[in-house]
Amino acid sequence: MNRIFLDVHALQTVPPSNLNRDDTGAPKSAVYGGVPRARVSSQAWKRATRTYFTDEQLLEPAELGVRTKKVAEVLAARITALDPAISGAAALKLAAEVIHGATGSKIEVPQRKRTEKEDGAESAAPTSKYLMFLSARQLDGLAQIAVDGAADIKTYLKDKENKARAKEIADTRHSVDIALFGRMVADSADINVDAAVQVAHAISVHRVENESDYYTAVDDENTDAEPGAGMIGTVDFNSATLYRYAALNVHQLRKNLGEGLREDEPLTTPVRRAVEAFVHGFIASLPTGKINTFGNHTLPDAVIVKLRTTRPVSFASVFEEPVRGEDGGYVKEACERLAQYVLSVERAYGDEDSTQTWVLRVGASTEKLAGLGEEIPSLTTLVTSVGQAVADHMEHGG
């Protein structure tokens, strides 16, 4: 099929918050254009997007994967569900052997847990040394392998055909989140999955300095003769208008999904569903760092989605010179700059005719973005429109 890229751009204002902390507990930051900016890492927003798939039921459980070191426990539960006669301990051993055969990763009880067992603690379950990312259907397939070879799993997996089948199961029928965000298997690079999505670190369009909140907590049982706080502390925060960007490589997504999530549907259906879930999830999700402290539940002020056949294009360069906010805020000036820059860069590089654009915006401050593309009244309509355009392109564009 022809190359297709979806660029998702968003401007989102976040009040005092600490969405994504560094190792000191302060909001992450970056220097861009010679000034400090607020920053939210790509990992934080990818995690928020994946979580949103489940929380908002954008995708069915069978379309998602599990990323965990406790992969043996997850697989063991499926093994006992297939064959209740297999005990829990036996299922864990089977799971460890099957995962090792399929991925090359050793599944063992951590040394610390082994020491605890020697000291009389309860027996610990084996784990992988790093996070393993497997789809629901891959786990179901590996569970069947374990049941088939339960009598002597080591001998069963020494058979070349059985081992090849286990490895094939681990490398096919990927879930939507694996197809989107990719997977690295350190012990078996040939079953790695190249990510279809690239998510940029969100940065503020203006200069930002972190602040610190000094707080106290009162002991409810203190009497009038016991003045003062029961606890004192500080929490760092900032507030910012963020430029967020993600690029979705649709042809890579199609390759990753392979033959589709269900046997009775055309390939365009799972690809479209994955595209729609990502666009919805990326736009509407929010990292939850310190969310109970700040309650910073906002949505983007403006969203621009572009369907391209050339290459992804970020508009971060327009904010290399920080927005000054001379009118008392940052959104209006950011939108004015963005509107002018988008037209200029596409005219300069000849992308106008090959690009389809949708705009979702809220409030008068974003009015300069009107006219950049088809204005969409709601997120639901935007998601449907983008999904239909992608499906049409796949059907008619190759």
Secondary structure as GFF3:
##gff-version 3
##sequence-region A 1 398
A	DSSP	beta_strand	5	17	.	.	.	ID=ss1
A	DSSP	beta_strand	29	32	.	.	.	ID=ss2
A	DSSP	beta_strand	35	40	.	.	.	ID=ss3
A	DSSP	alpha_helix	42	55	.	.	.	ID=ss4
A	DSSP	three_ten_helix	61	63	.	.	.	ID=ss5
A	DSSP	beta_strand	65	68	.	.	.	ID=ss6
A	DSSP	alpha_helix	71	82	.	.	.	ID=ss7
A	DSSP	alpha_helix	88	103	.	.	.	ID=ss8
A	DSSP	alpha_helix	111	118	.	.	.	ID=ss9
A	DSSP	beta_strand	132	135	.	.	.	ID=ss10
A	DSSP	alpha_helix	136	148	.	.	.	ID=ss11
A	DSSP	alpha_helix	153	158	.	.	.	ID=ss12
A	DSSP	alpha_helix	160	170	.	.	.	ID=ss13
A	DSSP	alpha_helix	176	181	.	.	.	ID=ss14
A	DSSP	three_ten_helix	189	191	.	.	.	ID=ss15
A	DSSP	beta_strand	197	199	.	.	.	ID=ss16
A	DSSP	beta_strand	202	204	.	.	.	ID=ss17
A	DSSP	beta_strand	211	217	.	.	.	ID=ss18
A	DSSP	beta_strand	231	249	.	.	.	ID=ss19
A	DSSP	alpha_helix	250	257	.	.	.	ID=ss20
A	DSSP	alpha_helix	268	284	.	.	.	ID=ss21
A	DSSP	alpha_helix	291	294	.	.	.	ID=ss22
A	DSSP	beta_strand	302	308	.	.	.	ID=ss23
A	DSSP	three_ten_helix	316	319	.	.	.	ID=ss24
A	DSSP	alpha_helix	331	349	.	.	.	ID=ss25
A	DSSP	beta_strand	356	361	.	.	.	ID=ss26
A	DSSP	three_ten_helix	364	369	.	.	.	ID=ss27
A	DSSP	beta_strand	374	375	.	.	.	ID=ss28
A	DSSP	alpha_helix	379	397	.	.	.	ID=ss29
###
